[in-house]
Amino acid sequence: MVEKAIPKEWIEDYLRKSGDADVDFTGLEVEVNENGFMAYALLDDAVELYYVYGNGRYWDRRAEEIARRNGLRKIRFATSRNPFSFIRKYKYRLIGFILEKEVS
């Protein structure tokens, strides 16, 4: 089970920072090392990142390596954080928005 390989404190810190209620690694590739963890899936056209925690520069470079190794030219992810820091720091571009509303 992947969760046992990831320190509980890291999961708790990830949930606190991301605002996610839980993490589900089912069906995802997961890498864990001294830089944190990254869970991702290989799609037809991109590496899609689901959970990334720790050294952002390291995981960005690692995602690029995974994309190249698999003949993919895109990396995709969603965030609840300000996307402009990712645009500025890692050269991502904004391609859409996620909208939500509650229904009573």
Residue, then its C-alpha position, 0 to 999 in steps of 0.5 A: m500500500v502506497e500510503k505506508a511508504i509516505p510519512k503520515e505527516w506528509i499526507e497531513d501537511y499535503l491535505r492541510k495545504s491543498g484543502d483536499a479532504d483525502v488522497d486516493f492513489t488507486g490506479l496512479e503511479v507514485e514516487v516517494n523519496e527525500n523530496g516528497f511524493m508525486a502521484y501521476a497518470l500517463l494519458d494519451d497526450a500528457v503526464e497528469l499530476y494528481y498529488v505533488y508534495g515537497n520540493g516543487r523544483y525537483w518534482d517539476r523536473r521529474a515530471e518532465e523526465i517522465a514525459r520525455r521517457n514516455g514520448l509525451r510533450k505535456i504535463r497537466f495538473a489542477t491546483s487550488r493555489n494561485p496558478f500564476s506562481f506556477i506560470r511564473k516559476y515553472k513556465y506553465r500556461l493557464i488552459g482552463f478553469i474548474l468551477e463549482k457550486e453547491v446544490s441544495 
